[in-house]
């Protein structure tokens, strides 16, 4: 593994560590407070662009495989955002 691939893997894993914490917070709080749907959508977009880059260059290093769980976790948090938004609307009525 070259140095660039190593640092890319560290970056992806570091981001990946934060998403389970965010998901747990979303589940427990049942609130959208402190969440930005636009931010999460941009994160997914960035991950997808990273994957496209990997496919275009046929670079299937270790970092490549960490894009998938990260996308799944961010999409889970987006789903929880909509669930929590619905719960907030129901509680407000």
Gaussian input, Z-matrix of N, CA and C with variables (Angstrom, degrees):
# hf/3-21g

backbone

0 1
 N
 C     1     B1
 C     2     B2     1     A1
 N     3     B3     2     A2     1     D1
 C     4     B4     3     A3     2     D2
 C     5     B5     4     A4     3     D3
 N     6     B6     5     A5     4     D4
 C     7     B7     6     A6     5     D5
 C     8     B8     7     A7     6     D6
 N     9     B9     8     A8     7     D7
 C    10    B10     9     A9     8     D8
 C    11    B11    10    A10     9     D9
 N    12    B12    11    A11    10    D10
 C    13    B13    12    A12    11    D11
 C    14    B14    13    A13    12    D12
 N    15    B15    14    A14    13    D13
 C    16    B16    15    A15    14    D14
 C    17    B17    16    A16    15    D15
 N    18    B18    17    A17    16    D16
 C    19    B19    18    A18    17    D17
 C    20    B20    19    A19    18    D18
 N    21    B21    20    A20    19    D19
 C    22    B22    21    A21    20    D20
 C    23    B23    22    A22    21    D21
 N    24    B24    23    A23    22    D22
 C    25    B25    24    A24    23    D23
 C    26    B26    25    A25    24    D24
 N    27    B27    26    A26    25    D25
 C    28    B28    27    A27    26    D26
 C    29    B29    28    A28    27    D27
 N    30    B30    29    A29    28    D28
 C    31    B31    30    A30    29    D29
 C    32    B32    31    A31    30    D30
 N    33    B33    32    A32    31    D31
 C    34    B34    33    A33    32    D32
 C    35    B35    34    A34    33    D33
 N    36    B36    35    A35    34    D34
 C    37    B37    36    A36    35    D35
 C    38    B38    37    A37    36    D36
 N    39    B39    38    A38    37    D37
 C    40    B40    39    A39    38    D38
 C    41    B41    40    A40    39    D39
 N    42    B42    41    A41    40    D40
 C    43    B43    42    A42    41    D41
 C    44    B44    43    A43    42    D42
 N    45    B45    44    A44    43    D43
 C    46    B46    45    A45    44    D44
 C    47    B47    46    A46    45    D45
 N    48    B48    47    A47    46    D46
 C    49    B49    48    A48    47    D47
 C    50    B50    49    A49    48    D48
 N    51    B51    50    A50    49    D49
 C    52    B52    51    A51    50    D50
 C    53    B53    52    A52    51    D51
 N    54    B54    53    A53    52    D52
 C    55    B55    54    A54    53    D53
 C    56    B56    55    A55    54    D54
 N    57    B57    56    A56    55    D55
 C    58    B58    57    A57    56    D56
 C    59    B59    58    A58    57    D57
 N    60    B60    59    A59    58    D58
 C    61    B61    60    A60    59    D59
 C    62    B62    61    A61    60    D60
 N    63    B63    62    A62    61    D61
 C    64    B64    63    A63    62    D62
 C    65    B65    64    A64    63    D63
 N    66    B66    65    A65    64    D64
 C    67    B67    66    A66    65    D65
 C    68    B68    67    A67    66    D66
 N    69    B69    68    A68    67    D67
 C    70    B70    69    A69    68    D68
 C    71    B71    70    A70    69    D69
 N    72    B72    71    A71    70    D70
 C    73    B73    72    A72    71    D71
 C    74    B74    73    A73    72    D72
 N    75    B75    74    A74    73    D73
 C    76    B76    75    A75    74    D74
 C    77    B77    76    A76    75    D75
 N    78    B78    77    A77    76    D76
 C    79    B79    78    A78    77    D77
 C    80    B80    79    A79    78    D78
 N    81    B81    80    A80    79    D79
 C    82    B82    81    A81    80    D80
 C    83    B83    82    A82    81    D81
 N    84    B84    83    A83    82    D82
 C    85    B85    84    A84    83    D83
 C    86    B86    85    A85    84    D84
 N    87    B87    86    A86    85    D85
 C    88    B88    87    A87    86    D86
 C    89    B89    88    A88    87    D87
 N    90    B90    89    A89    88    D88
 C    91    B91    90    A90    89    D89
 C    92    B92    91    A91    90    D90
 N    93    B93    92    A92    91    D91
 C    94    B94    93    A93    92    D92
 C    95    B95    94    A94    93    D93
 N    96    B96    95    A95    94    D94
 C    97    B97    96    A96    95    D95
 C    98    B98    97    A97    96    D96
 N    99    B99    98    A98    97    D97
 C   100   B100    99    A99    98    D98
 C   101   B101   100   A100    99    D99
 N   102   B102   101   A101   100   D100
 C   103   B103   102   A102   101   D101
 C   104   B104   103   A103   102   D102
 N   105   B105   104   A104   103   D103
 C   106   B106   105   A105   104   D104
 C   107   B107   106   A106   105   D105
 N   108   B108   107   A107   106   D106
 C   109   B109   108   A108   107   D107
 C   110   B110   109   A109   108   D108
 N   111   B111   110   A110   109   D109
 C   112   B112   111   A111   110   D110
 C   113   B113   112   A112   111   D111
 N   114   B114   113   A113   112   D112
 C   115   B115   114   A114   113   D113
 C   116   B116   115   A115   114   D114
 N   117   B117   116   A116   115   D115
 C   118   B118   117   A117   116   D116
 C   119   B119   118   A118   117   D117
 N   120   B120   119   A119   118   D118
 C   121   B121   120   A120   119   D119
 C   122   B122   121   A121   120   D120
 N   123   B123   122   A122   121   D121
 C   124   B124   123   A123   122   D122
 C   125   B125   124   A124   123   D123
 N   126   B126   125   A125   124   D124
 C   127   B127   126   A126   125   D125
 C   128   B128   127   A127   126   D126
 N   129   B129   128   A128   127   D127
 C   130   B130   129   A129   128   D128
 C   131   B131   130   A130   129   D129
 N   132   B132   131   A131   130   D130
 C   133   B133   132   A132   131   D131
 C   134   B134   133   A133   132   D132
 N   135   B135   134   A134   133   D133
 C   136   B136   135   A135   134   D134
 C   137   B137   136   A136   135   D135
 N   138   B138   137   A137   136   D136
 C   139   B139   138   A138   137   D137
 C   140   B140   139   A139   138   D138
 N   141   B141   140   A140   139   D139
 C   142   B142   141   A141   140   D140
 C   143   B143   142   A142   141   D141
 N   144   B144   143   A143   142   D142
 C   145   B145   144   A144   143   D143
 C   146   B146   145   A145   144   D144
 N   147   B147   146   A146   145   D145
 C   148   B148   147   A147   146   D146
 C   149   B149   148   A148   147   D147
 N   150   B150   149   A149   148   D148
 C   151   B151   150   A150   149   D149
 C   152   B152   151   A151   150   D150
 N   153   B153   152   A152   151   D151
 C   154   B154   153   A153   152   D152
 C   155   B155   154   A154   153   D153
 N   156   B156   155   A155   154   D154
 C   157   B157   156   A156   155   D155
 C   158   B158   157   A157   156   D156
 N   159   B159   158   A158   157   D157
 C   160   B160   159   A159   158   D158
 C   161   B161   160   A160   159   D159
 N   162   B162   161   A161   160   D160
 C   163   B163   162   A162   161   D161
 C   164   B164   163   A163   162   D162
 N   165   B165   164   A164   163   D163
 C   166   B166   165   A165   164   D164
 C   167   B167   166   A166   165   D165
 N   168   B168   167   A167   166   D166
 C   169   B169   168   A168   167   D167
 C   170   B170   169   A169   168   D168
 N   171   B171   170   A170   169   D169
 C   172   B172   171   A171   170   D170
 C   173   B173   172   A172   171   D171
 N   174   B174   173   A173   172   D172
 C   175   B175   174   A174   173   D173
 C   176   B176   175   A175   174   D174
 N   177   B177   176   A176   175   D175
 C   178   B178   177   A177   176   D176
 C   179   B179   178   A178   177   D177
 N   180   B180   179   A179   178   D178
 C   181   B181   180   A180   179   D179
 C   182   B182   181   A181   180   D180
 N   183   B183   182   A182   181   D181
 C   184   B184   183   A183   182   D182
 C   185   B185   184   A184   183   D183
 N   186   B186   185   A185   184   D184
 C   187   B187   186   A186   185   D185
 C   188   B188   187   A187   186   D186
 N   189   B189   188   A188   187   D187
 C   190   B190   189   A189   188   D188
 C   191   B191   190   A190   189   D189
 N   192   B192   191   A191   190   D190
 C   193   B193   192   A192   191   D191
 C   194   B194   193   A193   192   D192
 N   195   B195   194   A194   193   D193
 C   196   B196   195   A195   194   D194
 C   197   B197   196   A196   195   D195
 N   198   B198   197   A197   196   D196
 C   199   B199   198   A198   197   D197
 C   200   B200   199   A199   198   D198
 N   201   B201   200   A200   199   D199
 C   202   B202   201   A201   200   D200
 C   203   B203   202   A202   201   D201
 N   204   B204   203   A203   202   D202
 C   205   B205   204   A204   203   D203
 C   206   B206   205   A205   204   D204
 N   207   B207   206   A206   205   D205
 C   208   B208   207   A207   206   D206
 C   209   B209   208   A208   207   D207
 N   210   B210   209   A209   208   D208
 C   211   B211   210   A210   209   D209
 C   212   B212   211   A211   210   D210
 N   213   B213   212   A212   211   D211
 C   214   B214   213   A213   212   D212
 C   215   B215   214   A214   213   D213
 N   216   B216   215   A215   214   D214
 C   217   B217   216   A216   215   D215
 C   218   B218   217   A217   216   D216
 N   219   B219   218   A218   217   D217
 C   220   B220   219   A219   218   D218
 C   221   B221   220   A220   219   D219
 N   222   B222   221   A221   220   D220
 C   223   B223   222   A222   221   D221
 C   224   B224   223   A223   222   D222
 N   225   B225   224   A224   223   D223
 C   226   B226   225   A225   224   D224
 C   227   B227   226   A226   225   D225
 N   228   B228   227   A227   226   D226
 C   229   B229   228   A228   227   D227
 C   230   B230   229   A229   228   D228
 N   231   B231   230   A230   229   D229
 C   232   B232   231   A231   230   D230
 C   233   B233   232   A232   231   D231
 N   234   B234   233   A233   232   D232
 C   235   B235   234   A234   233   D233
 C   236   B236   235   A235   234   D234
 N   237   B237   236   A236   235   D235
 C   238   B238   237   A237   236   D236
 C   239   B239   238   A238   237   D237
 N   240   B240   239   A239   238   D238
 C   241   B241   240   A240   239   D239
 C   242   B242   241   A241   240   D240
 N   243   B243   242   A242   241   D241
 C   244   B244   243   A243   242   D242
 C   245   B245   244   A244   243   D243
 N   246   B246   245   A245   244   D244
 C   247   B247   246   A246   245   D245
 C   248   B248   247   A247   246   D246
 N   249   B249   248   A248   247   D247
 C   250   B250   249   A249   248   D248
 C   251   B251   250   A250   249   D249
 N   252   B252   251   A251   250   D250
 C   253   B253   252   A252   251   D251
 C   254   B254   253   A253   252   D252
 N   255   B255   254   A254   253   D253
 C   256   B256   255   A255   254   D254
 C   257   B257   256   A256   255   D255
 N   258   B258   257   A257   256   D256
 C   259   B259   258   A258   257   D257
 C   260   B260   259   A259   258   D258
 N   261   B261   260   A260   259   D259
 C   262   B262   261   A261   260   D260
 C   263   B263   262   A262   261   D261
 N   264   B264   263   A263   262   D262
 C   265   B265   264   A264   263   D263
 C   266   B266   265   A265   264   D264
 N   267   B267   266   A266   265   D265
 C   268   B268   267   A267   266   D266
 C   269   B269   268   A268   267   D267
 N   270   B270   269   A269   268   D268
 C   271   B271   270   A270   269   D269
 C   272   B272   271   A271   270   D270
 N   273   B273   272   A272   271   D271
 C   274   B274   273   A273   272   D272
 C   275   B275   274   A274   273   D273
 N   276   B276   275   A275   274   D274
 C   277   B277   276   A276   275   D275
 C   278   B278   277   A277   276   D276

   B1=1.4514
   B2=1.5259
   B3=1.3308
   B4=1.4603
   B5=1.5281
   B6=1.3096
   B7=1.4608
   B8=1.5275
   B9=1.3302
   B10=1.4651
   B11=1.5335
   B12=1.3050
   B13=1.4677
   B14=1.5208
   B15=1.3270
   B16=1.4646
   B17=1.5275
   B18=1.3375
   B19=1.4637
   B20=1.5238
   B21=1.3212
   B22=1.4649
   B23=1.5235
   B24=1.3137
   B25=1.4706
   B26=1.5207
   B27=1.3198
   B28=1.4663
   B29=1.5234
   B30=1.3299
   B31=1.4635
   B32=1.5281
   B33=1.3216
   B34=1.4658
   B35=1.5289
   B36=1.3157
   B37=1.4689
   B38=1.5325
   B39=1.3236
   B40=1.4698
   B41=1.5236
   B42=1.3153
   B43=1.4645
   B44=1.5221
   B45=1.3222
   B46=1.4585
   B47=1.5153
   B48=1.3141
   B49=1.4613
   B50=1.5315
   B51=1.3105
   B52=1.4683
   B53=1.5276
   B54=1.3115
   B55=1.4671
   B56=1.5249
   B57=1.3206
   B58=1.4674
   B59=1.5337
   B60=1.3347
   B61=1.4663
   B62=1.5237
   B63=1.3053
   B64=1.4541
   B65=1.5298
   B66=1.3234
   B67=1.4690
   B68=1.5242
   B69=1.3146
   B70=1.4701
   B71=1.5232
   B72=1.3207
   B73=1.4665
   B74=1.5308
   B75=1.3283
   B76=1.4680
   B77=1.5225
   B78=1.3316
   B79=1.4574
   B80=1.5248
   B81=1.3238
   B82=1.4739
   B83=1.5228
   B84=1.3141
   B85=1.4640
   B86=1.5241
   B87=1.3295
   B88=1.4687
   B89=1.5292
   B90=1.3275
   B91=1.4542
   B92=1.5282
   B93=1.3219
   B94=1.4598
   B95=1.5274
   B96=1.3147
   B97=1.4670
   B98=1.5249
   B99=1.3117
   B100=1.4594
   B101=1.5171
   B102=1.3152
   B103=1.4691
   B104=1.5263
   B105=1.3056
   B106=1.4544
   B107=1.5230
   B108=1.3176
   B109=1.4617
   B110=1.5217
   B111=1.3217
   B112=1.4587
   B113=1.5356
   B114=1.3240
   B115=1.4607
   B116=1.5246
   B117=1.3299
   B118=1.4652
   B119=1.5233
   B120=1.3271
   B121=1.4702
   B122=1.5255
   B123=1.3309
   B124=1.4673
   B125=1.5245
   B126=1.3229
   B127=1.4671
   B128=1.5259
   B129=1.3340
   B130=1.4717
   B131=1.5276
   B132=1.3295
   B133=1.4638
   B134=1.5323
   B135=1.3199
   B136=1.4642
   B137=1.5176
   B138=1.3298
   B139=1.4685
   B140=1.5269
   B141=1.3115
   B142=1.4690
   B143=1.5253
   B144=1.3287
   B145=1.4679
   B146=1.5287
   B147=1.3193
   B148=1.4629
   B149=1.5138
   B150=1.3363
   B151=1.4754
   B152=1.5268
   B153=1.3284
   B154=1.4715
   B155=1.5249
   B156=1.3320
   B157=1.4615
   B158=1.5236
   B159=1.3345
   B160=1.4638
   B161=1.5263
   B162=1.3442
   B163=1.4640
   B164=1.5324
   B165=1.3305
   B166=1.4698
   B167=1.5212
   B168=1.3245
   B169=1.4660
   B170=1.5216
   B171=1.3285
   B172=1.4757
   B173=1.5251
   B174=1.3283
   B175=1.4628
   B176=1.5169
   B177=1.3038
   B178=1.4595
   B179=1.5335
   B180=1.3249
   B181=1.4642
   B182=1.5276
   B183=1.3057
   B184=1.4637
   B185=1.5268
   B186=1.3236
   B187=1.4653
   B188=1.5258
   B189=1.3248
   B190=1.4637
   B191=1.5248
   B192=1.3171
   B193=1.4600
   B194=1.5195
   B195=1.3187
   B196=1.4569
   B197=1.5238
   B198=1.3263
   B199=1.4626
   B200=1.5327
   B201=1.3204
   B202=1.4653
   B203=1.5291
   B204=1.3339
   B205=1.4736
   B206=1.5248
   B207=1.3408
   B208=1.4629
   B209=1.5227
   B210=1.3251
   B211=1.4704
   B212=1.5231
   B213=1.3087
   B214=1.4711
   B215=1.5231
   B216=1.3323
   B217=1.4695
   B218=1.5251
   B219=1.3268
   B220=1.4633
   B221=1.5302
   B222=1.3215
   B223=1.4701
   B224=1.5211
   B225=1.3149
   B226=1.4612
   B227=1.5195
   B228=1.3256
   B229=1.4617
   B230=1.5266
   B231=1.3262
   B232=1.4694
   B233=1.5260
   B234=1.3273
   B235=1.4630
   B236=1.5227
   B237=1.3286
   B238=1.4688
   B239=1.5219
   B240=1.3145
   B241=1.4614
   B242=1.5308
   B243=1.3372
   B244=1.4652
   B245=1.5273
   B246=1.3228
   B247=1.4635
   B248=1.5253
   B249=1.3174
   B250=1.4638
   B251=1.5226
   B252=1.3157
   B253=1.4719
   B254=1.5325
   B255=1.3325
   B256=1.4652
   B257=1.5334
   B258=1.3355
   B259=1.4685
   B260=1.5313
   B261=1.3104
   B262=1.4721
   B263=1.5290
   B264=1.3320
   B265=1.4700
   B266=1.5235
   B267=1.3464
   B268=1.4764
   B269=1.5315
   B270=1.3028
   B271=1.4670
   B272=1.5299
   B273=1.3222
   B274=1.4560
   B275=1.5272
   B276=1.3032
   B277=1.4843
   B278=1.4919
   A1=107.58
   A2=116.00
   A3=119.16
   A4=109.95
   A5=115.81
   A6=121.21
   A7=112.40
   A8=117.12
   A9=120.76
   A10=110.38
   A11=117.73
   A12=121.67
   A13=110.95
   A14=115.84
   A15=119.82
   A16=110.75
   A17=116.62
   A18=119.46
   A19=112.30
   A20=117.33
   A21=119.63
   A22=110.21
   A23=116.76
   A24=121.34
   A25=110.59
   A26=117.39
   A27=121.00
   A28=110.51
   A29=117.35
   A30=121.32
   A31=111.24
   A32=116.82
   A33=121.15
   A34=110.81
   A35=117.16
   A36=120.80
   A37=110.16
   A38=117.33
   A39=120.79
   A40=111.04
   A41=116.53
   A42=119.36
   A43=110.05
   A44=115.82
   A45=120.86
   A46=113.77
   A47=117.46
   A48=120.93
   A49=110.89
   A50=116.70
   A51=119.56
   A52=113.36
   A53=118.61
   A54=119.78
   A55=114.24
   A56=120.57
   A57=117.72
   A58=112.10
   A59=116.53
   A60=119.86
   A61=110.69
   A62=116.35
   A63=120.87
   A64=111.44
   A65=116.46
   A66=121.00
   A67=110.34
   A68=117.13
   A69=120.63
   A70=110.40
   A71=116.44
   A72=120.50
   A73=110.86
   A74=116.73
   A75=120.66
   A76=111.65
   A77=116.53
   A78=120.70
   A79=110.44
   A80=116.32
   A81=120.45
   A82=113.14
   A83=117.19
   A84=119.93
   A85=112.70
   A86=116.47
   A87=121.49
   A88=110.35
   A89=115.23
   A90=121.95
   A91=110.10
   A92=115.99
   A93=121.09
   A94=110.83
   A95=116.16
   A96=120.96
   A97=110.73
   A98=116.62
   A99=121.05
   A100=114.29
   A101=117.41
   A102=121.37
   A103=109.29
   A104=116.19
   A105=121.58
   A106=108.50
   A107=115.86
   A108=120.68
   A109=110.11
   A110=117.43
   A111=121.18
   A112=110.60
   A113=116.92
   A114=121.34
   A115=110.63
   A116=117.10
   A117=120.21
   A118=111.09
   A119=117.35
   A120=120.38
   A121=110.69
   A122=116.91
   A123=119.67
   A124=111.48
   A125=117.22
   A126=120.46
   A127=110.03
   A128=117.19
   A129=120.42
   A130=110.06
   A131=116.35
   A132=120.60
   A133=110.64
   A134=116.83
   A135=121.24
   A136=111.95
   A137=116.60
   A138=120.00
   A139=110.74
   A140=116.73
   A141=120.43
   A142=110.17
   A143=116.85
   A144=119.72
   A145=110.50
   A146=117.29
   A147=121.03
   A148=111.57
   A149=115.99
   A150=119.89
   A151=111.25
   A152=116.64
   A153=119.74
   A154=109.67
   A155=115.90
   A156=120.43
   A157=110.76
   A158=116.48
   A159=120.70
   A160=111.12
   A161=116.20
   A162=119.67
   A163=111.08
   A164=116.15
   A165=120.17
   A166=112.06
   A167=117.02
   A168=120.57
   A169=112.38
   A170=116.64
   A171=122.34
   A172=111.42
   A173=115.15
   A174=121.63
   A175=108.52
   A176=116.44
   A177=121.08
   A178=109.97
   A179=114.19
   A180=119.94
   A181=109.89
   A182=116.58
   A183=121.27
   A184=111.97
   A185=116.91
   A186=120.92
   A187=111.35
   A188=116.43
   A189=121.81
   A190=111.49
   A191=116.62
   A192=120.91
   A193=113.15
   A194=118.17
   A195=120.92
   A196=113.14
   A197=117.82
   A198=120.01
   A199=110.77
   A200=116.93
   A201=120.82
   A202=113.70
   A203=119.63
   A204=117.50
   A205=112.20
   A206=117.17
   A207=119.05
   A208=111.02
   A209=116.50
   A210=119.74
   A211=109.91
   A212=117.12
   A213=120.92
   A214=110.57
   A215=116.77
   A216=119.65
   A217=111.85
   A218=117.77
   A219=119.70
   A220=109.62
   A221=117.50
   A222=120.20
   A223=111.15
   A224=118.28
   A225=121.75
   A226=110.22
   A227=116.46
   A228=120.41
   A229=110.91
   A230=117.73
   A231=121.15
   A232=109.71
   A233=117.13
   A234=120.29
   A235=111.66
   A236=116.29
   A237=120.44
   A238=111.10
   A239=117.25
   A240=120.82
   A241=109.81
   A242=116.14
   A243=119.55
   A244=111.70
   A245=117.23
   A246=120.56
   A247=110.14
   A248=116.33
   A249=120.56
   A250=111.76
   A251=117.22
   A252=120.99
   A253=109.38
   A254=115.66
   A255=120.77
   A256=110.24
   A257=117.23
   A258=120.87
   A259=111.38
   A260=116.47
   A261=120.71
   A262=110.82
   A263=116.57
   A264=119.50
   A265=111.07
   A266=115.66
   A267=120.12
   A268=110.67
   A269=118.10
   A270=121.99
   A271=110.63
   A272=116.99
   A273=120.91
   A274=113.56
   A275=117.04
   A276=120.55
   A277=111.83
   D1=128.13
   D2=178.21
   D3=-79.97
   D4=168.92
   D5=-174.10
   D6=-63.90
   D7=-38.93
   D8=179.33
   D9=-62.86
   D10=-43.52
   D11=178.01
   D12=-64.13
   D13=-39.14
   D14=177.94
   D15=-59.76
   D16=-48.68
   D17=-178.16
   D18=-68.60
   D19=-33.26
   D20=175.10
   D21=-64.50
   D22=-42.23
   D23=178.41
   D24=-62.78
   D25=-43.73
   D26=177.71
   D27=-60.71
   D28=-41.73
   D29=178.69
   D30=-61.69
   D31=-48.95
   D32=-177.83
   D33=-64.31
   D34=-42.15
   D35=179.20
   D36=-66.23
   D37=-40.43
   D38=178.41
   D39=-61.08
   D40=-44.83
   D41=176.45
   D42=-63.08
   D43=-40.65
   D44=-177.92
   D45=-63.30
   D46=-29.53
   D47=179.23
   D48=-67.92
   D49=-32.43
   D50=-176.45
   D51=-76.61
   D52=-26.48
   D53=-175.52
   D54=-68.11
   D55=-40.95
   D56=176.18
   D57=-59.77
   D58=-35.85
   D59=177.41
   D60=-64.25
   D61=-40.72
   D62=178.61
   D63=-66.51
   D64=-38.89
   D65=178.77
   D66=-65.10
   D67=-45.25
   D68=178.52
   D69=-60.29
   D70=-42.14
   D71=178.19
   D72=-61.47
   D73=-42.35
   D74=179.27
   D75=-63.74
   D76=-41.02
   D77=-179.55
   D78=-66.15
   D79=-46.48
   D80=-176.24
   D81=-71.63
   D82=-41.28
   D83=-174.48
   D84=-77.00
   D85=-27.75
   D86=-176.75
   D87=53.72
   D88=36.18
   D89=-175.29
   D90=-140.37
   D91=153.51
   D92=174.42
   D93=-95.39
   D94=2.32
   D95=-179.73
   D96=-55.51
   D97=127.67
   D98=178.89
   D99=81.41
   D100=3.65
   D101=179.71
   D102=-106.07
   D103=145.76
   D104=176.01
   D105=-125.84
   D106=112.84
   D107=179.08
   D108=-61.61
   D109=-42.34
   D110=-179.67
   D111=-60.96
   D112=-43.25
   D113=178.59
   D114=-59.76
   D115=-47.73
   D116=-178.85
   D117=-64.42
   D118=-36.74
   D119=177.93
   D120=-65.68
   D121=-39.60
   D122=177.03
   D123=-65.35
   D124=-35.74
   D125=177.22
   D126=-62.96
   D127=-46.85
   D128=178.15
   D129=-61.05
   D130=-43.16
   D131=178.21
   D132=-58.39
   D133=-44.11
   D134=178.66
   D135=-62.25
   D136=-43.00
   D137=177.88
   D138=-62.98
   D139=-41.69
   D140=179.33
   D141=-64.05
   D142=-40.95
   D143=176.80
   D144=-63.03
   D145=-38.93
   D146=176.36
   D147=-61.35
   D148=-42.21
   D149=177.84
   D150=-65.20
   D151=-41.61
   D152=178.68
   D153=-59.63
   D154=-42.32
   D155=177.56
   D156=-59.24
   D157=-43.37
   D158=179.50
   D159=-62.71
   D160=-42.78
   D161=179.61
   D162=-65.47
   D163=-40.41
   D164=-177.76
   D165=-67.00
   D166=-32.76
   D167=-178.14
   D168=-100.58
   D169=-0.23
   D170=-176.93
   D171=52.67
   D172=42.56
   D173=179.64
   D174=-102.34
   D175=90.46
   D176=-176.99
   D177=-103.24
   D178=61.88
   D179=179.45
   D180=-84.13
   D181=-172.89
   D182=-178.70
   D183=-59.84
   D184=-38.92
   D185=-179.96
   D186=-58.70
   D187=-37.73
   D188=-179.68
   D189=-50.83
   D190=-44.22
   D191=-174.83
   D192=-72.94
   D193=-21.27
   D194=178.93
   D195=-81.78
   D196=-15.01
   D197=176.08
   D198=-62.54
   D199=-39.50
   D200=-174.98
   D201=-63.74
   D202=-51.98
   D203=178.05
   D204=-64.09
   D205=-32.46
   D206=178.43
   D207=-64.42
   D208=-43.96
   D209=178.34
   D210=-62.05
   D211=-42.91
   D212=179.66
   D213=-61.74
   D214=-42.78
   D215=-179.18
   D216=-67.10
   D217=-41.51
   D218=179.25
   D219=-66.23
   D220=-41.40
   D221=177.29
   D222=-63.80
   D223=-35.11
   D224=174.67
   D225=-62.32
   D226=-44.07
   D227=178.73
   D228=-65.26
   D229=-35.76
   D230=175.85
   D231=-64.50
   D232=-43.72
   D233=176.77
   D234=-59.89
   D235=-41.69
   D236=177.83
   D237=-66.06
   D238=-32.51
   D239=176.21
   D240=-58.71
   D241=-47.71
   D242=180.00
   D243=-67.10
   D244=-38.27
   D245=175.75
   D246=-60.81
   D247=-47.58
   D248=-178.41
   D249=-66.95
   D250=-35.30
   D251=176.68
   D252=-61.68
   D253=-42.34
   D254=178.41
   D255=-64.60
   D256=-42.31
   D257=177.97
   D258=-62.95
   D259=-39.39
   D260=178.70
   D261=-65.22
   D262=-41.52
   D263=178.53
   D264=-64.39
   D265=-41.49
   D266=179.94
   D267=-65.20
   D268=-38.39
   D269=-179.28
   D270=-71.85
   D271=-26.33
   D272=-179.18
   D273=-79.40
   D274=-13.35
   D275=-178.04
   D276=-92.37

